[in-house]
Amino acid sequence: MAPECCPPKCESADFRRIIDTPAVSCDNSGSFGLHVLTCRRDFYFAFWCLKSLWYFSDIQPRLVVHDDGTLTEAQLELFGEHFRGCRVVLRSESDELVGATLSDYHHARRYRFDDHHPLSLKLFDINIIAKEEYEEYIVVLDSDVVFFSEPRELLGNISRKTTCVMADVGHGLAVHPPRLAEFAPDLTRSRVNTGIMAIYPAVLDLARIDRFLGNLFRCKPEHVDRALIEQTCYALLFSGHQEEYRFLSRAYHLPFWGVGNWTQACHYFGETKPLFQFQGIQRLVRGSFGSRLGS
């Protein structure tokens, strides 16, 4: 079955062994939902992310996996087998619900459908579906996050139902801040990295996002980093809640400084993804988590 799951070309010997780990359970009556957007290419990344979280945190949240439309039947089956009771939202299902919700928001609809970027699902679909299913508080993870020890800080926020977000090393915005200030002066929160977030879906203000995207689309394309639009929209939303949406500590970081005993989780984004395997997985395999990989 493994070849059907389309592993990336660059992989370590241990990369696919994550599907040898024992299945875990999801508690659909839990106090929060855990949402992950993933794709065919990132399937194994998502498994390492989630299995490492379950192992180090000893939690059983309600898990909602959002398919970007590329997951194979084999991959969908493996999610169901390994995360017993998880909810998988197919792209066709989310298209229908999100399309209806965004019908009056032209620019938001353009970003999600007409001029589609996959990360638009992380902004719109996750929050809209969470609200539709009466989830007041959720945790959102990127597939390329690895947990290396008990995420005490994140678990503390979850137990208190307080919000938090990971910090970036740079401004993390789709447009350079001085240019952005010309049409979004109320965006006062930079350095937001949406690889790890604990949020209230009610923070999604569609009217505000639609106005912002309308202004953003007037910029010259070469001035906009499309891969950071979703993160910039979250930064705008969090700007209205400065005191609530606080940054996680440096125990949750990007891989530029390596991984130490102080690391609780690391986000291997973009061009740093090869380090997910050759730094992140190797460290996990050498530690206690390696015993779960079997022979």
RAKANOR-V964238 format. One record per backbone hydrogen bond with DSSP energy under -0.5 kcal/mol. NH is the residue of the N-H (numbers start at 0). CO is the residue of the C=O. If there is no record, write none. Layout:
BEGIN
NH,CO ; NH,CO
END
This chain:
BEGIN
3,0 ; 4,0 ; 4,1 ; 5,2 ; 10,8 ; 14,11 ; 16,13 ; 17,14 ; 18,15 ; 19,16 ; 20,17 ; 23,81 ; 25,83 ; 26,59 ; 26,60 ; 27,25 ; 29,26 ; 32,136 ; 33,61 ; 34,32 ; 34,138 ; 35,63 ; 36,140 ; 37,35 ; 37,65 ; 42,39 ; 45,41 ; 46,42 ; 47,43 ; 48,44 ; 49,45 ; 50,46 ; 51,47 ; 52,48 ; 53,49 ; 54,50 ; 55,51 ; 56,52 ; 57,53 ; 61,31 ; 62,60 ; 63,33 ; 64,62 ; 64,86 ; 65,35 ; 65,63 ; 66,64 ; 66,88 ; 67,37 ; 75,71 ; 76,72 ; 77,73 ; 78,74 ; 79,75 ; 80,76 ; 81,77 ; 82,78 ; 83,23 ; 83,81 ; 85,82 ; 86,62 ; 87,85 ; 88,64 ; 88,86 ; 89,87 ; 93,89 ; 94,90 ; 95,91 ; 96,92 ; 97,93 ; 98,94 ; 99,95 ; 100,96 ; 101,97 ; 102,99 ; 104,101 ; 105,103 ; 108,104 ; 109,105 ; 110,106 ; 111,107 ; 112,108 ; 113,108 ; 114,109 ; 115,112 ; 116,110 ; 119,116 ; 120,117 ; 121,118 ; 122,118 ; 123,119 ; 125,120 ; 127,123 ; 128,124 ; 129,125 ; 130,126 ; 131,127 ; 132,128 ; 133,130 ; 134,129 ; 135,133 ; 137,198 ; 138,32 ; 139,196 ; 140,34 ; 141,194 ; 142,36 ; 144,141 ; 145,265 ; 147,263 ; 148,263 ; 151,149 ; 154,150 ; 155,151 ; 156,152 ; 157,153 ; 158,154 ; 159,155 ; 160,156 ; 160,157 ; 161,156 ; 163,197 ; 164,245 ; 165,192 ; 165,195 ; 167,190 ; 178,175 ; 179,175 ; 180,176 ; 181,177 ; 181,178 ; 182,179 ; 183,179 ; 186,183 ; 187,185 ; 189,187 ; 190,170 ; 191,170 ; 192,165 ; 195,192 ; 196,139 ; 197,163 ; 198,137 ; 200,198 ; 202,199 ; 203,200 ; 204,202 ; 205,203 ; 208,204 ; 209,205 ; 210,206 ; 211,207 ; 212,208 ; 213,209 ; 214,210 ; 215,211 ; 216,212 ; 217,214 ; 218,215 ; 222,219 ; 223,220 ; 224,173 ; 225,223 ; 227,224 ; 228,225 ; 231,227 ; 232,228 ; 233,229 ; 234,230 ; 235,231 ; 236,232 ; 237,233 ; 238,234 ; 239,235 ; 239,236 ; 240,237 ; 241,238 ; 243,240 ; 244,240 ; 245,162 ; 245,243 ; 247,164 ; 251,248 ; 252,250 ; 252,264 ; 254,266 ; 256,253 ; 257,254 ; 262,259 ; 263,250 ; 264,250 ; 265,145 ; 266,252 ; 267,143 ; 267,265 ; 268,266 ; 271,268 ; 272,269 ; 274,271 ; 275,271 ; 275,272 ; 276,272 ; 276,273 ; 277,273 ; 278,274 ; 279,274 ; 280,275 ; 281,276 ; 282,278 ; 283,279 ; 284,280 ; 285,281 ; 286,282 ; 286,283 ; 289,283 ; 289,286 ; 290,287 ; 291,288 ; 292,289 ; 293,290
END
